[in-house]
Amino acid sequence: MLEKLSLSELGIWAALWRQSPWDENRADLRTAIIASVIANVNRDTKKKSEPFRPFDFMPYAELDTQEDQLDLSKRLRAALTLAGKKPK
């Protein structure tokens, strides 16, 4: 694959993967969503007023700050803009 992709195409794929990874982290998120739904259905709202979030069931997940997400969005747009330009 690396022999057939240009550097800009590889950068786009890397940015897309960073934006929406397709590895075991995604599977963990799906499982955590189900776990949070089950926990919220069975939660005593008098003892715990705030609902559970999927990330409450992902002990190894690192939450990005809003600033990190904005920076990633800017970098992804820049990479896609460069990829769309015709080479000189």
PyMOL Python script that loads the backbone (N, CA, C, O; Angstrom):
from pymol import cmd

cmd.read_pdbstr("""\
ATOM      1  N   MET A   1       0.815  -1.173   0.000  1.00  0.00           N
ATOM      2  CA  MET A   1       0.000   0.000   0.000  1.00  0.00           C
ATOM      3  C   MET A   1       0.871   1.255   0.000  1.00  0.00           C
ATOM      4  O   MET A   1       0.586   2.206  -0.727  1.00  0.00           O
ATOM      5  N   LEU A   2       1.928   1.262   0.808  1.00  0.00           N
ATOM      6  CA  LEU A   2       2.772   2.437   0.903  1.00  0.00           C
ATOM      7  C   LEU A   2       3.480   2.743  -0.412  1.00  0.00           C
ATOM      8  O   LEU A   2       3.835   3.893  -0.671  1.00  0.00           O
ATOM      9  N   GLU A   3       3.689   1.718  -1.249  1.00  0.00           N
ATOM     10  CA  GLU A   3       4.350   1.941  -2.530  1.00  0.00           C
ATOM     11  C   GLU A   3       3.438   2.660  -3.514  1.00  0.00           C
ATOM     12  O   GLU A   3       3.926   3.337  -4.419  1.00  0.00           O
ATOM     13  N   LYS A   4       2.118   2.527  -3.355  1.00  0.00           N
ATOM     14  CA  LYS A   4       1.179   3.098  -4.309  1.00  0.00           C
ATOM     15  C   LYS A   4       0.588   4.427  -3.869  1.00  0.00           C
ATOM     16  O   LYS A   4       0.021   5.146  -4.691  1.00  0.00           O
ATOM     17  N   LEU A   5       0.707   4.768  -2.595  1.00  0.00           N
ATOM     18  CA  LEU A   5       0.149   6.024  -2.088  1.00  0.00           C
ATOM     19  C   LEU A   5       1.181   7.136  -2.149  1.00  0.00           C
ATOM     20  O   LEU A   5       2.361   6.930  -1.867  1.00  0.00           O
ATOM     21  N   SER A   6       0.712   8.321  -2.523  1.00  0.00           N
ATOM     22  CA  SER A   6       1.595   9.485  -2.445  1.00  0.00           C
ATOM     23  C   SER A   6       1.652   9.941  -0.988  1.00  0.00           C
ATOM     24  O   SER A   6       0.852   9.508  -0.158  1.00  0.00           O
ATOM     25  N   LEU A   7       2.593  10.804  -0.696  1.00  0.00           N
ATOM     26  CA  LEU A   7       2.741  11.308   0.666  1.00  0.00           C
ATOM     27  C   LEU A   7       1.490  12.067   1.105  1.00  0.00           C
ATOM     28  O   LEU A   7       1.064  11.951   2.254  1.00  0.00           O
ATOM     29  N   SER A   8       0.895  12.849   0.189  1.00  0.00           N
ATOM     30  CA  SER A   8      -0.308  13.606   0.555  1.00  0.00           C
ATOM     31  C   SER A   8      -1.484  12.667   0.802  1.00  0.00           C
ATOM     32  O   SER A   8      -2.279  12.901   1.712  1.00  0.00           O
ATOM     33  N   GLU A   9      -1.606  11.605   0.001  1.00  0.00           N
ATOM     34  CA  GLU A   9      -2.691  10.632   0.229  1.00  0.00           C
ATOM     35  C   GLU A   9      -2.518   9.926   1.571  1.00  0.00           C
ATOM     36  O   GLU A   9      -3.491   9.692   2.288  1.00  0.00           O
ATOM     37  N   LEU A  10      -1.287   9.591   1.899  1.00  0.00           N
ATOM     38  CA  LEU A  10      -1.015   8.953   3.184  1.00  0.00           C
ATOM     39  C   LEU A  10      -1.368   9.900   4.337  1.00  0.00           C
ATOM     40  O   LEU A  10      -1.905   9.468   5.358  1.00  0.00           O
ATOM     41  N   GLY A  11      -1.066  11.181   4.171  1.00  0.00           N
ATOM     42  CA  GLY A  11      -1.414  12.173   5.181  1.00  0.00           C
ATOM     43  C   GLY A  11      -2.922  12.296   5.367  1.00  0.00           C
ATOM     44  O   GLY A  11      -3.408  12.444   6.488  1.00  0.00           O
ATOM     45  N   ILE A  12      -3.650  12.233   4.266  1.00  0.00           N
ATOM     46  CA  ILE A  12      -5.110  12.306   4.349  1.00  0.00           C
ATOM     47  C   ILE A  12      -5.663  11.094   5.091  1.00  0.00           C
ATOM     48  O   ILE A  12      -6.528  11.235   5.955  1.00  0.00           O
ATOM     49  N   TRP A  13      -5.165   9.903   4.757  1.00  0.00           N
ATOM     50  CA  TRP A  13      -5.626   8.694   5.448  1.00  0.00           C
ATOM     51  C   TRP A  13      -5.303   8.757   6.934  1.00  0.00           C
ATOM     52  O   TRP A  13      -6.117   8.357   7.766  1.00  0.00           O
ATOM     53  N   ALA A  14      -4.121   9.256   7.267  1.00  0.00           N
ATOM     54  CA  ALA A  14      -3.739   9.378   8.684  1.00  0.00           C
ATOM     55  C   ALA A  14      -4.658  10.357   9.406  1.00  0.00           C
ATOM     56  O   ALA A  14      -5.074  10.109  10.538  1.00  0.00           O
ATOM     57  N   ALA A  15      -4.972  11.470   8.748  1.00  0.00           N
ATOM     58  CA  ALA A  15      -5.877  12.454   9.361  1.00  0.00           C
ATOM     59  C   ALA A  15      -7.276  11.887   9.522  1.00  0.00           C
ATOM     60  O   ALA A  15      -7.916  12.106  10.551  1.00  0.00           O
ATOM     61  N   LEU A  16      -7.753  11.173   8.535  1.00  0.00           N
ATOM     62  CA  LEU A  16      -9.080  10.552   8.626  1.00  0.00           C
ATOM     63  C   LEU A  16      -9.121   9.514   9.741  1.00  0.00           C
ATOM     64  O   LEU A  16     -10.101   9.426  10.481  1.00  0.00           O
ATOM     65  N   TRP A  17      -8.057   8.733   9.857  1.00  0.00           N
ATOM     66  CA  TRP A  17      -8.020   7.724  10.926  1.00  0.00           C
ATOM     67  C   TRP A  17      -8.021   8.401  12.290  1.00  0.00           C
ATOM     68  O   TRP A  17      -8.673   7.930  13.222  1.00  0.00           O
ATOM     69  N   ARG A  18      -7.291   9.503  12.405  1.00  0.00           N
ATOM     70  CA  ARG A  18      -7.245  10.231  13.687  1.00  0.00           C
ATOM     71  C   ARG A  18      -8.625  10.800  14.032  1.00  0.00           C
ATOM     72  O   ARG A  18      -9.028  10.813  15.195  1.00  0.00           O
ATOM     73  N   GLN A  19      -9.339  11.268  13.009  1.00  0.00           N
ATOM     74  CA  GLN A  19     -10.667  11.829  13.218  1.00  0.00           C
ATOM     75  C   GLN A  19     -11.673  10.744  13.599  1.00  0.00           C
ATOM     76  O   GLN A  19     -12.527  10.964  14.458  1.00  0.00           O
ATOM     77  N   SER A  20     -11.576   9.581  12.967  1.00  0.00           N
ATOM     78  CA  SER A  20     -12.531   8.505  13.223  1.00  0.00           C
ATOM     79  C   SER A  20     -11.816   7.157  13.083  1.00  0.00           C
ATOM     80  O   SER A  20     -11.890   6.524  12.030  1.00  0.00           O
ATOM     81  N   PRO A  21     -11.130   6.721  14.133  1.00  0.00           N
ATOM     82  CA  PRO A  21     -10.334   5.488  14.036  1.00  0.00           C
ATOM     83  C   PRO A  21     -11.193   4.249  13.803  1.00  0.00           C
ATOM     84  O   PRO A  21     -12.337   4.169  14.250  1.00  0.00           O
ATOM     85  N   TRP A  22     -10.618   3.296  13.099  1.00  0.00           N
ATOM     86  CA  TRP A  22     -11.334   2.067  12.787  1.00  0.00           C
ATOM     87  C   TRP A  22     -10.617   0.860  13.407  1.00  0.00           C
ATOM     88  O   TRP A  22     -10.411  -0.162  12.752  1.00  0.00           O
ATOM     89  N   ASP A  23     -10.248   1.002  14.666  1.00  0.00           N
ATOM     90  CA  ASP A  23      -9.549  -0.078  15.358  1.00  0.00           C
ATOM     91  C   ASP A  23     -10.343  -0.535  16.583  1.00  0.00           C
ATOM     92  O   ASP A  23     -11.546  -0.286  16.661  1.00  0.00           O
ATOM     93  N   GLU A  24      -9.699  -1.187  17.522  1.00  0.00           N
ATOM     94  CA  GLU A  24     -10.370  -1.701  18.713  1.00  0.00           C
ATOM     95  C   GLU A  24     -10.942  -0.607  19.604  1.00  0.00           C
ATOM     96  O   GLU A  24     -11.875  -0.859  20.366  1.00  0.00           O
ATOM     97  N   ASN A  25     -10.398   0.602  19.521  1.00  0.00           N
ATOM     98  CA  ASN A  25     -10.975   1.701  20.295  1.00  0.00           C
ATOM     99  C   ASN A  25     -12.417   1.948  19.886  1.00  0.00           C
ATOM    100  O   ASN A  25     -13.260   2.260  20.727  1.00  0.00           O
ATOM    101  N   ARG A  26     -12.702   1.811  18.606  1.00  0.00           N
ATOM    102  CA  ARG A  26     -14.068   2.000  18.117  1.00  0.00           C
ATOM    103  C   ARG A  26     -14.968   0.900  18.669  1.00  0.00           C
ATOM    104  O   ARG A  26     -16.108   1.168  19.047  1.00  0.00           O
ATOM    105  N   ALA A  27     -14.475  -0.326  18.719  1.00  0.00           N
ATOM    106  CA  ALA A  27     -15.252  -1.424  19.297  1.00  0.00           C
ATOM    107  C   ALA A  27     -15.487  -1.197  20.784  1.00  0.00           C
ATOM    108  O   ALA A  27     -16.570  -1.479  21.297  1.00  0.00           O
ATOM    109  N   ASP A  28     -14.464  -0.684  21.478  1.00  0.00           N
ATOM    110  CA  ASP A  28     -14.621  -0.377  22.899  1.00  0.00           C
ATOM    111  C   ASP A  28     -15.698   0.686  23.100  1.00  0.00           C
ATOM    112  O   ASP A  28     -16.484   0.601  24.044  1.00  0.00           O
ATOM    113  N   LEU A  29     -15.740   1.679  22.226  1.00  0.00           N
ATOM    114  CA  LEU A  29     -16.748   2.734  22.339  1.00  0.00           C
ATOM    115  C   LEU A  29     -18.150   2.159  22.160  1.00  0.00           C
ATOM    116  O   LEU A  29     -19.062   2.506  22.911  1.00  0.00           O
ATOM    117  N   ARG A  30     -18.326   1.286  21.174  1.00  0.00           N
ATOM    118  CA  ARG A  30     -19.648   0.686  20.971  1.00  0.00           C
ATOM    119  C   ARG A  30     -20.084  -0.088  22.204  1.00  0.00           C
ATOM    120  O   ARG A  30     -21.241  -0.001  22.615  1.00  0.00           O
ATOM    121  N   THR A  31     -19.176  -0.837  22.791  1.00  0.00           N
ATOM    122  CA  THR A  31     -19.496  -1.595  23.998  1.00  0.00           C
ATOM    123  C   THR A  31     -19.799  -0.665  25.164  1.00  0.00           C
ATOM    124  O   THR A  31     -20.707  -0.927  25.953  1.00  0.00           O
ATOM    125  N   ALA A  32     -19.043   0.417  25.274  1.00  0.00           N
ATOM    126  CA  ALA A  32     -19.255   1.372  26.361  1.00  0.00           C
ATOM    127  C   ALA A  32     -20.607   2.071  26.233  1.00  0.00           C
ATOM    128  O   ALA A  32     -21.238   2.384  27.242  1.00  0.00           O
ATOM    129  N   ILE A  33     -21.051   2.317  25.013  1.00  0.00           N
ATOM    130  CA  ILE A  33     -22.369   2.928  24.808  1.00  0.00           C
ATOM    131  C   ILE A  33     -23.452   2.005  25.340  1.00  0.00           C
ATOM    132  O   ILE A  33     -24.371   2.449  26.029  1.00  0.00           O
ATOM    133  N   ILE A  34     -23.345   0.729  25.025  1.00  0.00           N
ATOM    134  CA  ILE A  34     -24.329  -0.245  25.516  1.00  0.00           C
ATOM    135  C   ILE A  34     -24.282  -0.317  27.038  1.00  0.00           C
ATOM    136  O   ILE A  34     -25.324  -0.343  27.693  1.00  0.00           O
ATOM    137  N   ALA A  35     -23.073  -0.350  27.601  1.00  0.00           N
ATOM    138  CA  ALA A  35     -22.943  -0.417  29.063  1.00  0.00           C
ATOM    139  C   ALA A  35     -23.548   0.814  29.727  1.00  0.00           C
ATOM    140  O   ALA A  35     -24.191   0.701  30.771  1.00  0.00           O
ATOM    141  N   SER A  36     -23.348   1.993  29.129  1.00  0.00           N
ATOM    142  CA  SER A  36     -23.897   3.213  29.735  1.00  0.00           C
ATOM    143  C   SER A  36     -25.424   3.232  29.661  1.00  0.00           C
ATOM    144  O   SER A  36     -26.080   3.724  30.579  1.00  0.00           O
ATOM    145  N   VAL A  37     -25.983   2.711  28.598  1.00  0.00           N
ATOM    146  CA  VAL A  37     -27.449   2.636  28.494  1.00  0.00           C
ATOM    147  C   VAL A  37     -28.003   1.712  29.576  1.00  0.00           C
ATOM    148  O   VAL A  37     -28.969   2.056  30.257  1.00  0.00           O
ATOM    149  N   ILE A  38     -27.393   0.550  29.731  1.00  0.00           N
ATOM    150  CA  ILE A  38     -27.851  -0.392  30.763  1.00  0.00           C
ATOM    151  C   ILE A  38     -27.709   0.221  32.154  1.00  0.00           C
ATOM    152  O   ILE A  38     -28.607   0.097  32.987  1.00  0.00           O
ATOM    153  N   ALA A  39     -26.580   0.880  32.400  1.00  0.00           N
ATOM    154  CA  ALA A  39     -26.362   1.500  33.713  1.00  0.00           C
ATOM    155  C   ALA A  39     -27.366   2.619  33.968  1.00  0.00           C
ATOM    156  O   ALA A  39     -27.866   2.760  35.084  1.00  0.00           O
ATOM    157  N   ASN A  40     -27.663   3.410  32.951  1.00  0.00           N
ATOM    158  CA  ASN A  40     -28.603   4.518  33.135  1.00  0.00           C
ATOM    159  C   ASN A  40     -30.036   4.036  33.346  1.00  0.00           C
ATOM    160  O   ASN A  40     -30.793   4.646  34.101  1.00  0.00           O
ATOM    161  N   VAL A  41     -30.403   2.963  32.694  1.00  0.00           N
ATOM    162  CA  VAL A  41     -31.747   2.414  32.893  1.00  0.00           C
ATOM    163  C   VAL A  41     -31.911   1.907  34.323  1.00  0.00           C
ATOM    164  O   VAL A  41     -32.997   1.991  34.896  1.00  0.00           O
ATOM    165  N   ASN A  42     -30.838   1.387  34.890  1.00  0.00           N
ATOM    166  CA  ASN A  42     -30.894   0.808  36.234  1.00  0.00           C
ATOM    167  C   ASN A  42     -30.369   1.733  37.329  1.00  0.00           C
ATOM    168  O   ASN A  42     -30.260   1.311  38.481  1.00  0.00           O
ATOM    169  N   ARG A  43     -30.049   2.957  37.008  1.00  0.00           N
ATOM    170  CA  ARG A  43     -29.455   3.888  37.971  1.00  0.00           C
ATOM    171  C   ARG A  43     -30.520   4.469  38.895  1.00  0.00           C
ATOM    172  O   ARG A  43     -31.638   4.764  38.473  1.00  0.00           O
ATOM    173  N   ASP A  44     -30.154   4.626  40.146  1.00  0.00           N
ATOM    174  CA  ASP A  44     -31.014   5.291  41.131  1.00  0.00           C
ATOM    175  C   ASP A  44     -30.751   6.790  41.002  1.00  0.00           C
ATOM    176  O   ASP A  44     -29.699   7.277  41.416  1.00  0.00           O
ATOM    177  N   THR A  45     -31.704   7.516  40.431  1.00  0.00           N
ATOM    178  CA  THR A  45     -31.499   8.939  40.161  1.00  0.00           C
ATOM    179  C   THR A  45     -31.393   9.775  41.433  1.00  0.00           C
ATOM    180  O   THR A  45     -30.905  10.904  41.390  1.00  0.00           O
ATOM    181  N   LYS A  46     -31.842   9.235  42.555  1.00  0.00           N
ATOM    182  CA  LYS A  46     -31.697   9.962  43.819  1.00  0.00           C
ATOM    183  C   LYS A  46     -30.257   9.895  44.326  1.00  0.00           C
ATOM    184  O   LYS A  46     -29.764  10.846  44.934  1.00  0.00           O
ATOM    185  N   LYS A  47     -29.591   8.779  44.076  1.00  0.00           N
ATOM    186  CA  LYS A  47     -28.201   8.621  44.506  1.00  0.00           C
ATOM    187  C   LYS A  47     -27.221   9.182  43.478  1.00  0.00           C
ATOM    188  O   LYS A  47     -26.173   9.721  43.834  1.00  0.00           O
ATOM    189  N   LYS A  48     -27.569   9.050  42.215  1.00  0.00           N
ATOM    190  CA  LYS A  48     -26.693   9.537  41.133  1.00  0.00           C
ATOM    191  C   LYS A  48     -27.553  10.299  40.131  1.00  0.00           C
ATOM    192  O   LYS A  48     -28.179   9.706  39.252  1.00  0.00           O
ATOM    193  N   SER A  49     -27.575  11.615  40.277  1.00  0.00           N
ATOM    194  CA  SER A  49     -28.442  12.424  39.417  1.00  0.00           C
ATOM    195  C   SER A  49     -27.889  12.561  37.995  1.00  0.00           C
ATOM    196  O   SER A  49     -28.653  12.635  37.033  1.00  0.00           O
ATOM    197  N   GLU A  50     -26.571  12.592  37.869  1.00  0.00           N
ATOM    198  CA  GLU A  50     -25.956  12.706  36.544  1.00  0.00           C
ATOM    199  C   GLU A  50     -25.939  11.348  35.850  1.00  0.00           C
ATOM    200  O   GLU A  50     -25.561  10.348  36.460  1.00  0.00           O
ATOM    201  N   PRO A  51     -26.344  11.300  34.583  1.00  0.00           N
ATOM    202  CA  PRO A  51     -26.314  10.011  33.873  1.00  0.00           C
ATOM    203  C   PRO A  51     -24.877   9.565  33.588  1.00  0.00           C
ATOM    204  O   PRO A  51     -23.957  10.380  33.518  1.00  0.00           O
ATOM    205  N   PHE A  52     -24.713   8.266  33.427  1.00  0.00           N
ATOM    206  CA  PHE A  52     -23.417   7.717  33.031  1.00  0.00           C
ATOM    207  C   PHE A  52     -23.152   8.106  31.581  1.00  0.00           C
ATOM    208  O   PHE A  52     -24.079   8.258  30.785  1.00  0.00           O
ATOM    209  N   ARG A  53     -21.883   8.262  31.255  1.00  0.00           N
ATOM    210  CA  ARG A  53     -21.461   8.527  29.885  1.00  0.00           C
ATOM    211  C   ARG A  53     -20.697   7.302  29.383  1.00  0.00           C
ATOM    212  O   ARG A  53     -20.138   6.561  30.192  1.00  0.00           O
ATOM    213  N   PRO A  54     -20.660   7.074  28.085  1.00  0.00           N
ATOM    214  CA  PRO A  54     -19.898   5.937  27.571  1.00  0.00           C
ATOM    215  C   PRO A  54     -18.443   5.927  28.053  1.00  0.00           C
ATOM    216  O   PRO A  54     -17.892   4.860  28.323  1.00  0.00           O
ATOM    217  N   PHE A  55     -17.816   7.104  28.163  1.00  0.00           N
ATOM    218  CA  PHE A  55     -16.416   7.152  28.578  1.00  0.00           C
ATOM    219  C   PHE A  55     -16.223   6.741  30.039  1.00  0.00           C
ATOM    220  O   PHE A  55     -15.099   6.465  30.459  1.00  0.00           O
ATOM    221  N   ASP A  56     -17.314   6.697  30.819  1.00  0.00           N
ATOM    222  CA  ASP A  56     -17.226   6.179  32.187  1.00  0.00           C
ATOM    223  C   ASP A  56     -16.902   4.688  32.182  1.00  0.00           C
ATOM    224  O   ASP A  56     -16.444   4.149  33.189  1.00  0.00           O
ATOM    225  N   PHE A  57     -17.136   4.026  31.063  1.00  0.00           N
ATOM    226  CA  PHE A  57     -16.914   2.587  30.945  1.00  0.00           C
ATOM    227  C   PHE A  57     -15.721   2.273  30.050  1.00  0.00           C
ATOM    228  O   PHE A  57     -15.574   1.148  29.573  1.00  0.00           O
ATOM    229  N   MET A  58     -14.877   3.264  29.827  1.00  0.00           N
ATOM    230  CA  MET A  58     -13.668   3.085  29.022  1.00  0.00           C
ATOM    231  C   MET A  58     -12.475   3.553  29.854  1.00  0.00           C
ATOM    232  O   MET A  58     -12.025   4.688  29.695  1.00  0.00           O
ATOM    233  N   PRO A  59     -11.958   2.701  30.734  1.00  0.00           N
ATOM    234  CA  PRO A  59     -10.911   3.138  31.665  1.00  0.00           C
ATOM    235  C   PRO A  59      -9.613   3.582  30.996  1.00  0.00           C
ATOM    236  O   PRO A  59      -8.851   4.340  31.596  1.00  0.00           O
ATOM    237  N   TYR A  60      -9.345   3.142  29.792  1.00  0.00           N
ATOM    238  CA  TYR A  60      -8.087   3.496  29.143  1.00  0.00           C
ATOM    239  C   TYR A  60      -8.245   4.604  28.109  1.00  0.00           C
ATOM    240  O   TYR A  60      -7.270   4.990  27.463  1.00  0.00           O
ATOM    241  N   ALA A  61      -9.455   5.118  27.947  1.00  0.00           N
ATOM    242  CA  ALA A  61      -9.692   6.164  26.949  1.00  0.00           C
ATOM    243  C   ALA A  61      -9.199   7.504  27.455  1.00  0.00           C
ATOM    244  O   ALA A  61      -9.341   7.841  28.630  1.00  0.00           O
ATOM    245  N   GLU A  62      -8.621   8.250  26.546  1.00  0.00           N
ATOM    246  CA  GLU A  62      -8.198   9.608  26.863  1.00  0.00           C
ATOM    247  C   GLU A  62      -9.154  10.560  26.161  1.00  0.00           C
ATOM    248  O   GLU A  62      -9.332  10.484  24.946  1.00  0.00           O
ATOM    249  N   LEU A  63      -9.759  11.443  26.915  1.00  0.00           N
ATOM    250  CA  LEU A  63     -10.679  12.399  26.330  1.00  0.00           C
ATOM    251  C   LEU A  63      -9.906  13.600  25.802  1.00  0.00           C
ATOM    252  O   LEU A  63      -9.099  14.194  26.516  1.00  0.00           O
ATOM    253  N   ASP A  64     -10.163  13.952  24.541  1.00  0.00           N
ATOM    254  CA  ASP A  64      -9.558  15.145  23.969  1.00  0.00           C
ATOM    255  C   ASP A  64     -10.282  16.369  24.502  1.00  0.00           C
ATOM    256  O   ASP A  64     -11.492  16.347  24.731  1.00  0.00           O
ATOM    257  N   THR A  65      -9.534  17.416  24.690  1.00  0.00           N
ATOM    258  CA  THR A  65     -10.161  18.674  25.071  1.00  0.00           C
ATOM    259  C   THR A  65     -10.810  19.277  23.826  1.00  0.00           C
ATOM    260  O   THR A  65     -10.510  18.871  22.703  1.00  0.00           O
ATOM    261  N   GLN A  66     -11.690  20.236  24.030  1.00  0.00           N
ATOM    262  CA  GLN A  66     -12.328  20.895  22.895  1.00  0.00           C
ATOM    263  C   GLN A  66     -11.283  21.588  22.028  1.00  0.00           C
ATOM    264  O   GLN A  66     -11.421  21.639  20.806  1.00  0.00           O
ATOM    265  N   GLU A  67     -10.239  22.120  22.659  1.00  0.00           N
ATOM    266  CA  GLU A  67      -9.163  22.777  21.918  1.00  0.00           C
ATOM    267  C   GLU A  67      -8.419  21.773  21.035  1.00  0.00           C
ATOM    268  O   GLU A  67      -8.072  22.093  19.898  1.00  0.00           O
ATOM    269  N   ASP A  68      -8.169  20.559  21.548  1.00  0.00           N
ATOM    270  CA  ASP A  68      -7.517  19.515  20.756  1.00  0.00           C
ATOM    271  C   ASP A  68      -8.372  19.135  19.552  1.00  0.00           C
ATOM    272  O   ASP A  68      -7.852  18.945  18.452  1.00  0.00           O
ATOM    273  N   GLN A  69      -9.682  19.024  19.759  1.00  0.00           N
ATOM    274  CA  GLN A  69     -10.573  18.658  18.669  1.00  0.00           C
ATOM    275  C   GLN A  69     -10.600  19.746  17.598  1.00  0.00           C
ATOM    276  O   GLN A  69     -10.622  19.439  16.406  1.00  0.00           O
ATOM    277  N   LEU A  70     -10.598  21.014  18.012  1.00  0.00           N
ATOM    278  CA  LEU A  70     -10.594  22.124  17.062  1.00  0.00           C
ATOM    279  C   LEU A  70      -9.293  22.140  16.272  1.00  0.00           C
ATOM    280  O   LEU A  70      -9.308  22.363  15.062  1.00  0.00           O
ATOM    281  N   ASP A  71      -8.165  21.905  16.945  1.00  0.00           N
ATOM    282  CA  ASP A  71      -6.874  21.862  16.273  1.00  0.00           C
ATOM    283  C   ASP A  71      -6.843  20.738  15.245  1.00  0.00           C
ATOM    284  O   ASP A  71      -6.350  20.931  14.134  1.00  0.00           O
ATOM    285  N   LEU A  72      -7.361  19.570  15.602  1.00  0.00           N
ATOM    286  CA  LEU A  72      -7.404  18.439  14.679  1.00  0.00           C
ATOM    287  C   LEU A  72      -8.263  18.777  13.464  1.00  0.00           C
ATOM    288  O   LEU A  72      -7.904  18.456  12.331  1.00  0.00           O
ATOM    289  N   SER A  73      -9.383  19.419  13.706  1.00  0.00           N
ATOM    290  CA  SER A  73     -10.264  19.812  12.606  1.00  0.00           C
ATOM    291  C   SER A  73      -9.555  20.766  11.651  1.00  0.00           C
ATOM    292  O   SER A  73      -9.679  20.626  10.434  1.00  0.00           O
ATOM    293  N   LYS A  74      -8.819  21.725  12.183  1.00  0.00           N
ATOM    294  CA  LYS A  74      -8.089  22.675  11.350  1.00  0.00           C
ATOM    295  C   LYS A  74      -7.012  21.962  10.521  1.00  0.00           C
ATOM    296  O   LYS A  74      -6.842  22.241   9.334  1.00  0.00           O
ATOM    297  N   ARG A  75      -6.289  21.036  11.167  1.00  0.00           N
ATOM    298  CA  ARG A  75      -5.231  20.306  10.457  1.00  0.00           C
ATOM    299  C   ARG A  75      -5.814  19.418   9.368  1.00  0.00           C
ATOM    300  O   ARG A  75      -5.232  19.300   8.290  1.00  0.00           O
ATOM    301  N   LEU A  76      -6.957  18.793   9.635  1.00  0.00           N
ATOM    302  CA  LEU A  76      -7.597  17.935   8.650  1.00  0.00           C
ATOM    303  C   LEU A  76      -8.051  18.763   7.446  1.00  0.00           C
ATOM    304  O   LEU A  76      -7.862  18.351   6.301  1.00  0.00           O
ATOM    305  N   ARG A  77      -8.645  19.924   7.700  1.00  0.00           N
ATOM    306  CA  ARG A  77      -9.068  20.795   6.595  1.00  0.00           C
ATOM    307  C   ARG A  77      -7.872  21.245   5.761  1.00  0.00           C
ATOM    308  O   ARG A  77      -7.949  21.287   4.533  1.00  0.00           O
ATOM    309  N   ALA A  78      -6.773  21.579   6.421  1.00  0.00           N
ATOM    310  CA  ALA A  78      -5.573  22.003   5.704  1.00  0.00           C
ATOM    311  C   ALA A  78      -5.044  20.876   4.826  1.00  0.00           C
ATOM    312  O   ALA A  78      -4.653  21.109   3.682  1.00  0.00           O
ATOM    313  N   ALA A  79      -5.031  19.652   5.359  1.00  0.00           N
ATOM    314  CA  ALA A  79      -4.542  18.503   4.578  1.00  0.00           C
ATOM    315  C   ALA A  79      -5.439  18.247   3.384  1.00  0.00           C
ATOM    316  O   ALA A  79      -4.949  17.959   2.292  1.00  0.00           O
ATOM    317  N   LEU A  80      -6.737  18.347   3.572  1.00  0.00           N
ATOM    318  CA  LEU A  80      -7.662  18.105   2.449  1.00  0.00           C
ATOM    319  C   LEU A  80      -7.572  19.229   1.413  1.00  0.00           C
ATOM    320  O   LEU A  80      -7.715  18.977   0.217  1.00  0.00           O
ATOM    321  N   THR A  81      -7.339  20.449   1.854  1.00  0.00           N
ATOM    322  CA  THR A  81      -7.169  21.568   0.927  1.00  0.00           C
ATOM    323  C   THR A  81      -5.923  21.364   0.082  1.00  0.00           C
ATOM    324  O   THR A  81      -5.957  21.557  -1.133  1.00  0.00           O
ATOM    325  N   LEU A  82      -4.816  20.973   0.722  1.00  0.00           N
ATOM    326  CA  LEU A  82      -3.568  20.725  -0.019  1.00  0.00           C
ATOM    327  C   LEU A  82      -3.724  19.567  -0.996  1.00  0.00           C
ATOM    328  O   LEU A  82      -3.182  19.603  -2.101  1.00  0.00           O
ATOM    329  N   ALA A  83      -4.457  18.548  -0.592  1.00  0.00           N
ATOM    330  CA  ALA A  83      -4.637  17.372  -1.445  1.00  0.00           C
ATOM    331  C   ALA A  83      -5.458  17.725  -2.688  1.00  0.00           C
ATOM    332  O   ALA A  83      -5.285  17.112  -3.741  1.00  0.00           O
ATOM    333  N   GLY A  84      -6.341  18.702  -2.569  1.00  0.00           N
ATOM    334  CA  GLY A  84      -7.186  19.087  -3.677  1.00  0.00           C
ATOM    335  C   GLY A  84      -6.520  19.989  -4.693  1.00  0.00           C
ATOM    336  O   GLY A  84      -7.051  20.183  -5.786  1.00  0.00           O
ATOM    337  N   LYS A  85      -5.362  20.546  -4.354  1.00  0.00           N
ATOM    338  CA  LYS A  85      -4.649  21.433  -5.268  1.00  0.00           C
ATOM    339  C   LYS A  85      -3.891  20.611  -6.311  1.00  0.00           C
ATOM    340  O   LYS A  85      -3.325  19.558  -6.018  1.00  0.00           O
ATOM    341  N   LYS A  86      -3.903  21.134  -7.543  1.00  0.00           N
ATOM    342  CA  LYS A  86      -3.183  20.450  -8.610  1.00  0.00           C
ATOM    343  C   LYS A  86      -1.690  20.713  -8.474  1.00  0.00           C
ATOM    344  O   LYS A  86      -1.284  21.841  -8.193  1.00  0.00           O
ATOM    345  N   PRO A  87      -0.857  19.671  -8.674  1.00  0.00           N
ATOM    346  CA  PRO A  87       0.587  19.883  -8.603  1.00  0.00           C
ATOM    347  C   PRO A  87       1.059  20.790  -9.727  1.00  0.00           C
ATOM    348  O   PRO A  87       0.510  20.766 -10.829  1.00  0.00           O
ATOM    349  N   LYS A  88       2.075  21.589  -9.444  1.00  0.00           N
ATOM    350  CA  LYS A  88       2.624  22.518 -10.452  1.00  0.00           C
ATOM    351  C   LYS A  88       3.672  21.852 -11.276  1.00  0.00           C
ATOM    352  O   LYS A  88       4.243  22.476 -12.170  1.00  0.00           O
TER     353      LYS A  88
END
""", "prot")
cmd.dss("prot")
cmd.show_as("cartoon", "prot")
cmd.util.cbc("prot")
cmd.orient("prot")
